[in-house]
Amino acid sequence: MALARIQVPKEAKRGELVEVRIVIQHPMETGFRRDADGKRVARNAIHSLACRYNGAEVFRATLSTGIAANPFLRFFLRAGESGDLDFWWLDDDENEGTARARLVVA
Amino acid sequence: MKRRGFLAVSLLMVPLRGKTQANAHVSTTDPLVVAITKGKDVIPGKVKLELPALAVNGHSVAMTVKVDSPMTGAEHVRAVHLISEKNPVREMATFYLGPHSGRAEVGSRIRLNGTQRMTAIAELSDGTFWSDQVAVEVREAACTDGG
């Protein structure tokens, strides 16, 4: 099960630009690395990620092994109503991950 | 032609090779670029790709890409594509944005398999493509040798 940490400002004003940061615990395995026995470690990277804010998609990304292990992403969105930021992602092993953070709009 | 005359003519030619010439640094025959642009011109400008000039190792390099856009419903950035010159997987990432983003700026940490040129191509809501390219020197490559 993948773990993630999301960072959003404690509180935002309506209409304000908000910076959202997320770090997901994931090896982003390239498929080129070999383990201690010299066997190739199969590729497994998060290839899709999306973020919904109050149910509406505000950010989407397609990623590859070119993104460093424990992928970090930083983007902006405009604060509307108080609500949840729901992240969803999928890796090559078909493992889904989700994470949620609350955005408080004053 | 006299030397002075030649000089005058060559000075007149300079503006023609200005910074906004389409496809100046993006190969439009690159299948990866064609897949993104469907053959349209890519114009240098509007995009700012920020990467360090030198990375001690390529395992995790901080990257920021910014696009000059008001990010309104009528005029915004639809997507930003990040392309590597030398990584085994050249299509590094695509970020999809919209008017709700407010600001066209995305940051991440990337792997670089050696010294290379990195390209960012932005697709705007009016259907035009803009780009930036930067060179990064990488002392220890990622991807194919180790993590």
gemmi code that builds the backbone of each chain (N, CA, C; Angstrom):
import gemmi

chains = {
    "A": [
        ("MET", (0.851, -1.192, 0.000), (0.000, 0.000, 0.000), (0.890, 1.246, 0.000)),
        ("ALA", (0.635, 2.052, -0.942), (1.450, 3.260, -1.064), (1.016, 4.302, -0.053)),
        ("LEU", (1.984, 5.016, 0.454), (1.703, 6.097, 1.383), (1.989, 7.422, 0.691)),
        ("ALA", (1.256, 8.422, 1.084), (1.473, 9.722, 0.467), (1.318, 10.822, 1.502)),
        ("ARG", (1.991, 11.919, 1.238), (1.837, 13.089, 2.099), (1.448, 14.270, 1.211)),
        ("ILE", (0.391, 14.936, 1.588), (-0.080, 16.082, 0.809), (0.116, 17.335, 1.653)),
        ("GLN", (0.583, 18.385, 1.019), (0.759, 19.663, 1.710), (-0.096, 20.723, 1.036)),
        ("VAL", (-0.994, 21.314, 1.799), (-1.757, 22.471, 1.316), (-1.710, 23.528, 2.418)),
        ("PRO", (-1.924, 24.802, 2.083), (-1.944, 25.814, 3.143), (-3.046, 25.503, 4.159)),
        ("LYS", (-2.841, 25.900, 5.407), (-3.812, 25.647, 6.468), (-5.172, 26.226, 6.127)),
        ("GLU", (-5.117, 27.422, 5.555), (-6.363, 28.107, 5.223), (-6.135, 28.979, 3.995)),
        ("ALA", (-7.152, 29.079, 3.165), (-7.026, 29.917, 1.970), (-8.242, 30.823, 1.861)),
        ("LYS", (-8.044, 31.938, 1.186), (-9.178, 32.833, 0.928), (-9.810, 32.411, -0.392)),
        ("ARG", (-11.089, 32.677, -0.524), (-11.777, 32.348, -1.762), (-11.117, 33.088, -2.938)),
        ("GLY", (-10.840, 32.349, -3.979), (-10.235, 32.947, -5.173), (-8.726, 33.011, -5.125)),
        ("GLU", (-8.156, 32.652, -3.977), (-6.701, 32.718, -3.810), (-6.030, 31.549, -4.535)),
        ("LEU", (-4.789, 31.796, -4.982), (-4.012, 30.713, -5.597), (-3.423, 29.849, -4.493)),
        ("VAL", (-3.601, 28.556, -4.611), (-3.123, 27.636, -3.581), (-2.100, 26.696, -4.206)),
        ("GLU", (-0.966, 26.537, -3.529), (0.041, 25.591, -4.006), (-0.193, 24.242, -3.328)),
        ("VAL", (-0.305, 23.202, -4.131), (-0.529, 21.857, -3.611), (0.726, 21.037, -3.882)),
        ("ARG", (1.187, 20.323, -2.834), (2.363, 19.470, -3.008), (2.008, 18.071, -2.565)),
        ("ILE", (2.481, 17.088, -3.297), (2.260, 15.702, -2.885), (3.537, 14.891, -3.086)),
        ("VAL", (3.835, 14.039, -2.121), (4.928, 13.073, -2.228), (4.317, 11.697, -2.001)),
        ("ILE", (4.563, 10.785, -2.899), (4.022, 9.435, -2.778), (5.182, 8.463, -2.571)),
        ("GLN", (5.017, 7.575, -1.604), (6.060, 6.581, -1.368), (5.939, 5.493, -2.436)),
        ("HIS", (6.855, 5.505, -3.381), (6.803, 4.536, -4.478), (8.190, 4.427, -5.104)),
        ("PRO", (8.661, 3.204, -5.415), (10.034, 3.069, -5.945), (10.205, 3.605, -7.369)),
        ("MET", (9.119, 3.764, -8.134), (9.210, 4.163, -9.555), (10.288, 3.299, -10.228)),
        ("GLU", (10.153, 1.998, -10.064), (11.146, 1.032, -10.559), (11.301, 1.152, -12.071)),
        ("THR", (12.558, 1.331, -12.530), (12.777, 1.633, -13.946), (12.725, 0.404, -14.855)),
        ("GLY", (12.993, -0.787, -14.269), (13.084, -1.975, -15.108), (14.499, -2.230, -15.590)),
        ("PHE", (15.424, -1.324, -15.245), (16.828, -1.492, -15.649), (17.700, -1.941, -14.480)),
        ("ARG", (17.169, -1.783, -13.281), (17.945, -2.072, -12.079), (18.007, -3.579, -11.855)),
        ("ARG", (19.116, -4.051, -11.263), (19.235, -5.469, -10.932), (19.295, -5.605, -9.423)),
        ("ASP", (18.725, -6.699, -8.931), (18.731, -6.919, -7.476), (20.053, -7.568, -7.061)),
        ("ALA", (20.172, -7.947, -5.785), (21.416, -8.489, -5.242), (21.840, -9.770, -5.971)),
        ("ASP", (20.884, -10.536, -6.514), (21.207, -11.772, -7.232), (21.473, -11.534, -8.715)),
        ("GLY", (21.468, -10.282, -9.135), (21.737, -9.966, -10.530), (20.521, -10.085, -11.417)),
        ("LYS", (19.353, -10.325, -10.812), (18.127, -10.437, -11.618), (17.527, -9.054, -11.846)),
        ("ARG", (16.979, -8.881, -13.021), (16.377, -7.608, -13.368), (15.111, -7.381, -12.544)),
        ("VAL", (14.973, -6.201, -11.968), (13.768, -5.863, -11.218), (12.760, -5.306, -12.217)),
        ("ALA", (11.573, -5.902, -12.245), (10.569, -5.501, -13.237), (10.171, -4.043, -13.083)),
        ("ARG", (9.893, -3.414, -14.203), (9.462, -2.020, -14.198), (8.145, -1.878, -13.447)),
        ("ASN", (8.098, -0.925, -12.583), (6.844, -0.593, -11.911), (6.870, 0.874, -11.503)),
        ("ALA", (6.179, 1.670, -12.286), (6.134, 3.108, -12.004), (4.688, 3.567, -12.006)),
        ("ILE", (4.431, 4.623, -11.276), (3.110, 5.247, -11.332), (2.999, 5.911, -12.705)),
        ("HIS", (1.995, 5.526, -13.487), (1.888, 6.122, -14.826), (0.751, 7.131, -14.937)),
        ("SER", (-0.201, 7.070, -14.011), (-1.303, 8.032, -14.072), (-1.593, 8.574, -12.691)),
        ("LEU", (-1.894, 9.849, -12.654), (-2.245, 10.489, -11.392), (-3.267, 11.587, -11.677)),
        ("ALA", (-4.223, 11.715, -10.775), (-5.214, 12.781, -10.943), (-5.568, 13.352, -9.584)),
        ("CYS", (-5.986, 14.603, -9.581), (-6.425, 15.238, -8.346), (-7.783, 15.893, -8.587)),
        ("ARG", (-8.730, 15.561, -7.711), (-10.058, 16.170, -7.773), (-10.261, 17.078, -6.571)),
        ("TYR", (-10.885, 18.197, -6.830), (-11.169, 19.168, -5.770), (-12.678, 19.338, -5.747)),
        ("ASN", (-13.296, 18.925, -4.647), (-14.759, 18.905, -4.544), (-15.391, 18.157, -5.718)),
        ("GLY", (-14.753, 17.067, -6.106), (-15.312, 16.211, -7.153), (-14.915, 16.564, -8.574)),
        ("ALA", (-14.364, 17.769, -8.795), (-13.994, 18.177, -10.147), (-12.495, 18.039, -10.340)),
        ("GLU", (-12.106, 17.495, -11.478), (-10.680, 17.294, -11.719), (-9.963, 18.627, -11.899)),
        ("VAL", (-8.887, 18.823, -11.133), (-8.128, 20.068, -11.226), (-6.699, 19.853, -11.719)),
        ("PHE", (-6.243, 18.605, -11.698), (-4.884, 18.315, -12.150), (-4.815, 16.848, -12.560)),
        ("ARG", (-4.097, 16.607, -13.668), (-3.894, 15.237, -14.099), (-2.496, 15.146, -14.683)),
        ("ALA", (-1.859, 13.999, -14.511), (-0.520, 13.826, -15.054), (-0.328, 12.398, -15.525)),
        ("THR", (0.405, 12.246, -16.621), (0.883, 10.921, -16.995), (2.383, 10.948, -16.720)),
        ("LEU", (2.836, 9.957, -15.974), (4.232, 9.937, -15.546), (4.932, 8.731, -16.154)),
        ("SER", (6.253, 8.697, -16.003), (7.025, 7.560, -16.483), (8.149, 7.299, -15.491)),
        ("THR", (9.035, 6.399, -15.870), (10.177, 6.101, -15.005), (11.153, 7.277, -14.969)),
        ("GLY", (10.910, 8.290, -15.761), (11.751, 9.487, -15.750), (11.481, 10.372, -14.544)),
        ("ILE", (10.470, 10.010, -13.765), (10.180, 10.737, -12.525), (10.888, 9.999, -11.390)),
        ("ALA", (11.576, 10.750, -10.537), (12.395, 10.152, -9.477), (11.553, 9.314, -8.511)),
        ("ALA", (12.220, 8.357, -7.858), (11.575, 7.528, -6.850), (10.907, 8.424, -5.803)),
        ("ASN", (9.843, 7.927, -5.209), (9.017, 8.714, -4.291), (8.589, 10.013, -4.967)),
        ("PRO", (7.782, 9.856, -6.019), (7.456, 11.012, -6.863), (6.877, 12.184, -6.087)),
        ("PHE", (7.378, 13.357, -6.453), (6.953, 14.619, -5.865), (6.324, 15.450, -6.967)),
        ("LEU", (5.192, 16.045, -6.666), (4.537, 16.936, -7.633), (4.049, 18.176, -6.923)),
        ("ARG", (4.121, 19.274, -7.631), (3.742, 20.570, -7.082), (2.955, 21.289, -8.167)),
        ("PHE", (1.775, 21.769, -7.829), (0.982, 22.512, -8.814), (0.087, 23.509, -8.095)),
        ("PHE", (-0.647, 24.298, -8.876), (-1.495, 25.341, -8.293), (-2.959, 25.090, -8.605)),
        ("LEU", (-3.815, 25.623, -7.758), (-5.236, 25.657, -8.077), (-5.846, 26.871, -7.391)),
        ("ARG", (-7.008, 27.280, -7.897), (-7.673, 28.442, -7.331), (-8.701, 27.966, -6.315)),
        ("ALA", (-8.633, 28.510, -5.093), (-9.525, 28.081, -4.023), (-10.958, 28.531, -4.318)),
        ("GLY", (-11.886, 27.590, -4.165), (-13.310, 27.911, -4.323), (-14.000, 27.742, -2.996)),
        ("GLU", (-14.668, 26.618, -2.813), (-15.321, 26.302, -1.533), (-14.377, 25.425, -0.708)),
        ("SER", (-14.613, 25.365, 0.597), (-13.889, 24.405, 1.429), (-14.234, 23.010, 0.923)),
        ("GLY", (-13.232, 22.143, 0.903), (-13.542, 20.812, 0.411), (-12.325, 19.922, 0.368)),
        ("ASP", (-12.544, 18.716, -0.137), (-11.482, 17.716, -0.167), (-10.722, 17.737, -1.479)),
        ("LEU", (-9.419, 17.499, -1.343), (-8.568, 17.248, -2.502), (-8.365, 15.742, -2.532)),
        ("ASP", (-8.875, 15.094, -3.544), (-8.756, 13.641, -3.651), (-7.769, 13.265, -4.733)),
        ("PHE", (-6.680, 12.650, -4.301), (-5.683, 12.176, -5.254), (-5.923, 10.706, -5.552)),
        ("TRP", (-5.664, 10.343, -6.772), (-5.762, 8.949, -7.198), (-4.595, 8.671, -8.129)),
        ("TRP", (-3.978, 7.491, -8.006), (-2.919, 7.141, -8.954), (-2.908, 5.642, -9.200)),
        ("LEU", (-2.224, 5.263, -10.279), (-2.189, 3.864, -10.710), (-0.783, 3.552, -11.205)),
        ("ASP", (-0.236, 2.394, -10.784), (1.101, 2.031, -11.262), (1.042, 0.855, -12.231)),
        ("ASP", (2.215, 0.466, -12.764), (2.277, -0.590, -13.784), (1.797, -1.942, -13.261)),
        ("ASP", (1.846, -2.158, -11.948), (1.352, -3.398, -11.352), (-0.155, -3.338, -11.093)),
        ("GLU", (-0.796, -2.311, -11.615), (-2.235, -2.097, -11.442), (-2.609, -1.835, -9.981)),
        ("ASN", (-1.648, -1.365, -9.210), (-1.940, -0.983, -7.831), (-2.443, 0.451, -7.813)),
        ("GLU", (-3.622, 0.609, -7.235), (-4.204, 1.939, -7.130), (-3.835, 2.549, -5.792)),
        ("GLY", (-3.688, 3.833, -5.771), (-3.459, 4.521, -4.508), (-4.351, 5.730, -4.424)),
        ("THR", (-4.716, 6.078, -3.197), (-5.503, 7.295, -3.015), (-4.997, 8.041, -1.788)),
        ("ALA", (-5.205, 9.319, -1.779), (-4.873, 10.145, -0.623), (-5.795, 11.351, -0.640)),
        ("ARG", (-6.089, 11.859, 0.554), (-7.024, 12.981, 0.639), (-6.495, 14.046, 1.595)),
        ("ALA", (-6.737, 15.281, 1.225), (-6.402, 16.399, 2.111), (-7.570, 17.374, 2.095)),
        ("ARG", (-7.716, 18.103, 3.177), (-8.826, 19.050, 3.292), (-8.317, 20.462, 3.019)),
        ("LEU", (-9.011, 21.157, 2.146), (-8.669, 22.558, 1.893), (-9.742, 23.422, 2.550)),
        ("VAL", (-9.315, 24.218, 3.532), (-10.250, 25.082, 4.256), (-10.229, 26.464, 3.620)),
        ("VAL", (-11.388, 26.897, 3.147), (-11.490, 28.215, 2.527), (-12.290, 29.132, 3.447)),
        ("ALA", (-11.658, 30.220, 3.851), (-12.297, 31.135, 4.798), (-13.203, 32.127, 4.070)),
    ],
    "B": [
        ("MET", (30.843, 41.326, -54.271), (30.292, 42.344, -53.355), (31.396, 42.892, -52.459)),
        ("LYS", (31.372, 44.196, -52.279), (32.358, 44.807, -51.391), (32.080, 44.357, -49.958)),
        ("ARG", (33.153, 44.385, -49.182), (33.018, 43.922, -47.807), (31.953, 44.720, -47.036)),
        ("ARG", (31.953, 46.053, -47.263), (31.020, 46.916, -46.534), (29.571, 46.591, -46.931)),
        ("GLY", (29.387, 46.361, -48.213), (28.052, 46.018, -48.727), (27.580, 44.700, -48.149)),
        ("PHE", (28.479, 43.738, -48.095), (28.141, 42.426, -47.550), (27.736, 42.538, -46.079)),
        ("LEU", (28.476, 43.360, -45.373), (28.198, 43.566, -43.950), (26.801, 44.150, -43.756)),
        ("ALA", (26.450, 45.133, -44.587), (25.141, 45.772, -44.488), (24.036, 44.756, -44.768)),
        ("VAL", (24.246, 43.936, -45.771), (23.241, 42.932, -46.132), (23.084, 41.903, -45.016)),
        ("SER", (24.203, 41.444, -44.446), (24.106, 40.424, -43.394), (23.443, 40.989, -42.141)),
        ("LEU", (23.641, 42.280, -41.880), (22.972, 42.885, -40.727), (21.463, 42.931, -40.952)),
        ("LEU", (21.061, 43.131, -42.194), (19.638, 43.153, -42.514), (19.002, 41.775, -42.315)),
        ("MET", (19.787, 40.744, -42.471), (19.288, 39.379, -42.349), (19.030, 38.986, -40.897)),
        ("VAL", (19.674, 39.665, -39.972), (19.627, 39.258, -38.562), (18.206, 39.102, -38.007)),
        ("PRO", (17.297, 40.094, -38.215), (15.969, 39.950, -37.621), (15.211, 38.714, -38.104)),
        ("LEU", (15.544, 38.235, -39.291), (14.861, 37.055, -39.826), (15.158, 35.803, -39.001)),
        ("ARG", (16.284, 35.840, -38.334), (16.627, 34.668, -37.531), (16.343, 34.942, -36.052)),
        ("GLY", (15.270, 35.677, -35.822), (14.893, 36.070, -34.463), (14.477, 34.897, -33.613)),
        ("LYS", (14.184, 35.194, -32.363), (13.907, 34.149, -31.370), (12.588, 33.416, -31.574)),
        ("THR", (11.671, 34.028, -32.307), (10.348, 33.419, -32.421), (10.209, 32.513, -33.639)),
        ("GLN", (11.312, 32.208, -34.286), (11.237, 31.306, -35.430), (10.719, 29.928, -34.990)),
        ("ALA", (9.723, 29.435, -35.722), (9.125, 28.164, -35.331), (10.125, 27.018, -35.455)),
        ("ASN", (9.954, 26.037, -34.605), (10.724, 24.794, -34.640), (12.237, 24.992, -34.512)),
        ("ALA", (12.660, 26.143, -33.985), (14.083, 26.433, -33.949), (14.871, 25.400, -33.159)),
        ("HIS", (14.313, 24.910, -32.067), (15.098, 23.940, -31.313), (14.344, 22.642, -31.031)),
        ("VAL", (13.168, 22.508, -31.613), (12.438, 21.256, -31.436), (12.345, 20.575, -32.785)),
        ("SER", (12.784, 19.334, -32.856), (12.721, 18.588, -34.101), (11.287, 18.158, -34.360)),
        ("THR", (10.704, 18.651, -35.457), (9.319, 18.281, -35.756), (9.231, 16.945, -36.487)),
        ("THR", (10.391, 16.347, -36.765), (10.344, 15.021, -37.361), (10.481, 13.944, -36.286)),
        ("ASP", (10.783, 14.379, -35.061), (10.849, 13.462, -33.933), (9.454, 12.868, -33.717)),
        ("PRO", (9.300, 11.529, -33.834), (7.962, 10.934, -33.711), (7.256, 11.298, -32.399)),
        ("LEU", (8.055, 11.494, -31.363), (7.482, 11.845, -30.063), (6.849, 13.238, -30.116)),
        ("VAL", (7.537, 14.157, -30.796), (7.019, 15.525, -30.941), (5.799, 15.524, -31.866)),
        ("VAL", (5.876, 14.753, -32.940), (4.753, 14.669, -33.883), (3.504, 14.139, -33.179)),
        ("ALA", (3.702, 13.150, -32.292), (2.571, 12.580, -31.554), (1.880, 13.641, -30.699)),
        ("ILE", (2.645, 14.615, -30.242), (2.092, 15.670, -29.389), (1.471, 16.775, -30.247)),
        ("THR", (2.215, 17.220, -31.267), (1.796, 18.410, -32.018), (0.954, 18.084, -33.246)),
        ("LYS", (0.927, 16.838, -33.663), (0.261, 16.424, -34.911), (0.791, 17.245, -36.088)),
        ("GLY", (2.090, 17.535, -36.034), (2.742, 18.215, -37.148), (2.714, 19.739, -37.104)),
        ("LYS", (2.088, 20.303, -36.084), (2.029, 21.769, -35.986), (3.388, 22.341, -35.579)),
        ("ASP", (3.562, 23.636, -35.823), (4.804, 24.304, -35.450), (4.939, 24.398, -33.933)),
        ("VAL", (6.187, 24.341, -33.485), (6.470, 24.571, -32.075), (7.304, 25.841, -32.002)),
        ("ILE", (6.807, 26.827, -31.282), (7.464, 28.127, -31.248), (8.221, 28.293, -29.937)),
        ("PRO", (9.507, 28.647, -29.998), (10.231, 28.875, -28.744), (9.667, 30.104, -28.038)),
        ("GLY", (9.461, 29.985, -26.726), (8.957, 31.122, -25.958), (7.806, 30.719, -25.065)),
        ("LYS", (7.349, 31.651, -24.249), (6.259, 31.497, -23.283), (6.550, 30.457, -22.193)),
        ("VAL", (7.313, 29.422, -22.526), (7.596, 28.350, -21.568), (8.948, 28.614, -20.916)),
        ("LYS", (9.032, 28.340, -19.606), (10.308, 28.464, -18.901), (10.542, 27.152, -18.162)),
        ("LEU", (11.537, 26.418, -18.619), (11.892, 25.153, -17.978), (13.080, 25.413, -17.065)),
        ("GLU", (12.893, 25.179, -15.780), (13.962, 25.464, -14.822), (14.575, 24.164, -14.309)),
        ("LEU", (15.849, 24.011, -14.635), (16.623, 22.854, -14.177), (18.016, 23.355, -13.823)),
        ("PRO", (18.705, 22.675, -12.916), (20.065, 23.140, -12.615), (20.975, 22.925, -13.826)),
        ("ALA", (21.969, 23.796, -13.998), (22.906, 23.634, -15.111), (23.772, 22.398, -14.901)),
        ("LEU", (23.985, 22.064, -13.624), (24.800, 20.898, -13.293), (24.119, 20.092, -12.197)),
        ("ALA", (23.996, 18.786, -12.425), (23.451, 17.894, -11.404), (24.530, 16.878, -11.046)),
        ("VAL", (24.848, 16.779, -9.755), (25.908, 15.860, -9.330), (25.495, 14.426, -9.655)),
        ("ASN", (24.231, 14.098, -9.403), (23.730, 12.821, -9.902), (22.336, 13.004, -10.478)),
        ("GLY", (21.978, 12.068, -11.361), (20.730, 12.213, -12.093), (19.549, 11.497, -11.463)),
        ("HIS", (19.734, 11.014, -10.224), (18.654, 10.227, -9.610), (17.443, 11.064, -9.246)),
        ("SER", (17.677, 12.286, -8.852), (16.573, 13.145, -8.439), (16.976, 14.600, -8.656)),
        ("VAL", (16.457, 15.174, -9.734), (16.815, 16.541, -10.083), (15.549, 17.407, -10.041)),
        ("ALA", (15.623, 18.500, -9.285), (14.457, 19.377, -9.144), (14.148, 20.060, -10.474)),
        ("MET", (12.876, 20.028, -10.836), (12.445, 20.588, -12.121), (11.213, 21.455, -11.896)),
        ("THR", (11.202, 22.625, -12.512), (9.998, 23.459, -12.497), (9.736, 23.916, -13.914)),
        ("VAL", (8.489, 23.855, -14.324), (8.134, 24.378, -15.634), (7.009, 25.390, -15.453)),
        ("LYS", (7.213, 26.568, -16.068), (6.242, 27.652, -15.967), (5.849, 28.068, -17.380)),
        ("VAL", (4.593, 28.440, -17.546), (4.148, 28.935, -18.844), (3.490, 30.288, -18.630)),
        ("ASP", (3.858, 31.231, -19.485), (3.295, 32.579, -19.413), (1.890, 32.538, -20.014)),
        ("SER", (0.879, 32.507, -19.126), (-0.513, 32.432, -19.579), (-1.422, 33.010, -18.503)),
        ("PRO", (-2.477, 33.750, -18.893), (-3.384, 34.295, -17.872), (-4.241, 33.216, -17.209)),
        ("MET", (-4.277, 32.026, -17.775), (-5.047, 30.889, -17.244), (-6.521, 31.256, -17.023)),
        ("THR", (-7.129, 31.862, -18.036), (-8.562, 32.147, -18.010), (-9.264, 31.101, -18.872)),
        ("GLY", (-10.581, 31.115, -18.833), (-11.351, 30.166, -19.634), (-11.037, 30.285, -21.117)),
        ("ALA", (-10.799, 31.518, -21.559), (-10.559, 31.753, -22.982), (-9.117, 31.479, -23.376)),
        ("GLU", (-8.206, 31.695, -22.445), (-6.779, 31.597, -22.761), (-6.052, 30.879, -21.634)),
        ("HIS", (-5.746, 29.612, -21.844), (-5.041, 28.857, -20.809), (-4.147, 27.778, -21.413)),
        ("VAL", (-3.375, 27.153, -20.523), (-2.502, 26.062, -20.926), (-3.274, 24.762, -20.731)),
        ("ARG", (-3.309, 23.954, -21.785), (-4.013, 22.666, -21.671), (-3.082, 21.591, -21.117)),
        ("ALA", (-1.860, 21.555, -21.634), (-0.934, 20.506, -21.218), (0.503, 20.957, -21.362)),
        ("VAL", (1.361, 20.377, -20.533), (2.797, 20.604, -20.635), (3.470, 19.244, -20.746)),
        ("HIS", (4.241, 19.071, -21.817), (4.932, 17.801, -22.051), (6.416, 17.975, -21.758)),
        ("LEU", (6.973, 17.005, -21.065), (8.384, 17.048, -20.705), (9.101, 15.926, -21.455)),
        ("ILE", (10.079, 16.319, -22.287), (10.753, 15.334, -23.126), (12.254, 15.326, -22.846)),
        ("SER", (12.774, 14.105, -22.692), (14.198, 13.929, -22.452), (14.881, 13.566, -23.756)),
        ("GLU", (16.134, 13.962, -23.870), (16.885, 13.645, -25.085), (17.507, 12.257, -24.994)),
        ("LYS", (17.954, 11.880, -23.795), (18.757, 10.654, -23.693), (18.244, 9.606, -22.713)),
        ("ASN", (17.127, 9.840, -22.071), (16.628, 8.809, -21.160), (16.077, 7.632, -21.972)),
        ("PRO", (16.127, 6.401, -21.399), (15.551, 5.263, -22.124), (14.054, 5.454, -22.388)),
        ("VAL", (13.375, 6.134, -21.475), (11.985, 6.505, -21.708), (11.996, 8.018, -21.923)),
        ("ARG", (11.869, 8.454, -23.184), (12.059, 9.878, -23.477), (10.857, 10.726, -23.080)),
        ("GLU", (9.682, 10.115, -23.101), (8.467, 10.833, -22.742), (8.345, 10.795, -21.223)),
        ("MET", (8.855, 11.840, -20.565), (8.966, 11.796, -19.107), (7.646, 11.995, -18.400)),
        ("ALA", (6.935, 13.013, -18.784), (5.681, 13.310, -18.098), (4.855, 14.277, -18.923)),
        ("THR", (3.553, 14.223, -18.705), (2.650, 15.229, -19.255), (1.758, 15.700, -18.123)),
        ("PHE", (1.653, 17.005, -17.981), (0.810, 17.581, -16.934), (-0.354, 18.279, -17.616)),
        ("TYR", (-1.567, 17.955, -17.188), (-2.752, 18.559, -17.781), (-3.295, 19.632, -16.851)),
        ("LEU", (-3.390, 20.847, -17.390), (-3.857, 21.978, -16.587), (-5.117, 22.562, -17.210)),
        ("GLY", (-5.637, 23.597, -16.565), (-6.821, 24.270, -17.084), (-7.023, 25.587, -16.371)),
        ("PRO", (-8.127, 26.294, -16.673), (-8.375, 27.595, -16.037), (-8.408, 27.505, -14.510)),
        ("HIS", (-8.871, 26.355, -13.966), (-8.949, 26.157, -12.518), (-7.565, 26.139, -11.857)),
        ("SER", (-6.499, 25.944, -12.688), (-5.142, 25.897, -12.122), (-4.722, 27.276, -11.612)),
        ("GLY", (-5.219, 28.336, -12.249), (-4.876, 29.695, -11.812), (-3.491, 30.121, -12.234)),
        ("ARG", (-2.542, 29.233, -12.114), (-1.162, 29.540, -12.506), (-0.575, 28.320, -13.214)),
        ("ALA", (0.040, 28.569, -14.368), (0.622, 27.462, -15.137), (2.033, 27.194, -14.647)),
        ("GLU", (2.120, 26.456, -13.560), (3.430, 26.117, -13.001), (3.338, 24.743, -12.357)),
        ("VAL", (4.269, 23.860, -12.736), (4.308, 22.520, -12.164), (5.747, 22.210, -11.777)),
        ("GLY", (5.906, 21.575, -10.617), (7.238, 21.176, -10.181), (7.276, 19.688, -9.918)),
        ("SER", (8.447, 19.083, -10.111), (8.623, 17.671, -9.793), (10.113, 17.393, -9.620)),
        ("ARG", (10.426, 16.120, -9.437), (11.832, 15.718, -9.378), (12.020, 14.617, -10.406)),
        ("ILE", (13.004, 14.796, -11.272), (13.145, 13.877, -12.396), (14.471, 13.118, -12.378)),
        ("ARG", (14.501, 12.024, -13.168), (15.727, 11.246, -13.352), (16.347, 11.637, -14.681)),
        ("LEU", (17.669, 11.777, -14.684), (18.351, 12.120, -15.924), (19.457, 11.112, -16.194)),
        ("ASN", (19.362, 10.468, -17.344), (20.352, 9.459, -17.718), (21.491, 10.122, -18.485)),
        ("GLY", (22.235, 10.964, -17.790), (23.391, 11.607, -18.401), (23.126, 13.016, -18.872)),
        ("THR", (24.214, 13.680, -19.238), (24.166, 15.054, -19.721), (23.306, 15.111, -20.983)),
        ("GLN", (22.374, 16.039, -20.998), (21.459, 16.105, -22.141), (20.693, 17.413, -22.174)),
        ("ARG", (19.910, 17.564, -23.259), (19.020, 18.709, -23.374), (17.615, 18.255, -23.013)),
        ("MET", (16.958, 19.048, -22.197), (15.585, 18.732, -21.794), (14.654, 19.719, -22.483)),
        ("THR", (13.524, 19.217, -22.930), (12.577, 20.061, -23.648), (11.211, 20.032, -22.970)),
        ("ALA", (10.590, 21.181, -22.874), (9.207, 21.271, -22.400), (8.384, 21.884, -23.521)),
        ("ILE", (7.276, 21.234, -23.842), (6.370, 21.759, -24.875), (5.014, 22.013, -24.227)),
        ("ALA", (4.515, 23.237, -24.359), (3.209, 23.573, -23.797), (2.179, 23.663, -24.909)),
        ("GLU", (1.015, 23.096, -24.638), (-0.094, 23.146, -25.589), (-1.107, 24.138, -25.027)),
        ("LEU", (-1.361, 25.215, -25.781), (-2.270, 26.250, -25.299), (-3.697, 26.019, -25.797)),
        ("SER", (-4.641, 26.724, -25.157), (-6.054, 26.541, -25.510), (-6.370, 26.989, -26.932)),
        ("ASP", (-5.504, 27.850, -27.520), (-5.756, 28.277, -28.901), (-5.150, 27.306, -29.914)),
        ("GLY", (-4.607, 26.193, -29.402), (-4.076, 25.160, -30.292), (-2.627, 25.357, -30.703)),
        ("THR", (-1.966, 26.399, -30.166), (-0.560, 26.605, -30.514), (0.345, 25.862, -29.530)),
        ("PHE", (1.583, 25.611, -29.980), (2.563, 24.903, -29.159), (3.779, 25.793, -28.935)),
        ("TRP", (4.221, 25.864, -27.707), (5.375, 26.688, -27.342), (6.359, 25.816, -26.581)),
        ("SER", (7.630, 26.215, -26.618), (8.611, 25.329, -25.995), (9.765, 26.076, -25.350)),
        ("ASP", (10.483, 25.337, -24.537), (11.749, 25.799, -23.977), (12.668, 24.594, -23.899)),
        ("GLN", (13.950, 24.858, -24.026), (14.910, 23.771, -23.957), (16.105, 24.210, -23.123)),
        ("VAL", (16.553, 23.333, -22.229), (17.734, 23.656, -21.420), (18.693, 22.469, -21.404)),
        ("ALA", (19.960, 22.805, -21.258), (20.983, 21.766, -21.184), (21.308, 21.509, -19.714)),
        ("VAL", (21.413, 20.248, -19.354), (21.775, 19.877, -17.991), (22.994, 18.964, -18.062)),
        ("GLU", (24.003, 19.312, -17.291), (25.170, 18.443, -17.212), (24.976, 17.519, -16.019)),
        ("VAL", (25.071, 16.230, -16.259), (24.846, 15.250, -15.197), (26.135, 14.466, -14.978)),
        ("ARG", (26.643, 14.510, -13.744), (27.921, 13.849, -13.454), (27.741, 12.345, -13.303)),
        ("GLU", (26.664, 11.930, -12.630), (26.420, 10.499, -12.445), (25.010, 10.209, -12.926)),
        ("ALA", (24.888, 9.394, -13.973), (23.593, 9.166, -14.599), (22.699, 8.264, -13.765)),
        ("ALA", (21.402, 8.414, -13.964), (20.419, 7.550, -13.291), (19.939, 6.505, -14.294)),
        ("CYS", (18.873, 5.851, -13.979), (18.157, 4.917, -14.867), (18.915, 3.653, -15.138)),
        ("THR", (19.838, 3.671, -16.111), (20.388, 2.406, -16.603), (21.471, 1.812, -15.708)),
        ("ASP", (22.052, 2.609, -14.811), (23.008, 1.999, -13.899), (22.610, 2.271, -12.455)),
        ("GLY", (21.796, 1.399, -11.932), (21.390, 1.535, -10.535), (20.023, 2.153, -10.403)),
        ("GLY", (19.762, 2.785, -9.260), (18.459, 3.321, -8.910), (17.976, 4.313, -9.910)),
    ],
}
model = gemmi.Model(1)
for chain_id, residues in chains.items():
    chain = gemmi.Chain(chain_id)
    for i, (resn, *xyz) in enumerate(residues, 1):
        res = gemmi.Residue()
        res.name, res.seqid = resn, gemmi.SeqId(i, " ")
        for name, pos in zip(("N", "CA", "C"), xyz):
            atom = gemmi.Atom()
            atom.name, atom.element = name, gemmi.Element(name[0])
            atom.pos, atom.b_iso = gemmi.Position(*pos), 0.0
            res.add_atom(atom)
        chain.add_residue(res)
    model.add_chain(chain)
structure = gemmi.Structure()
structure.add_model(model)
structure.setup_entities()
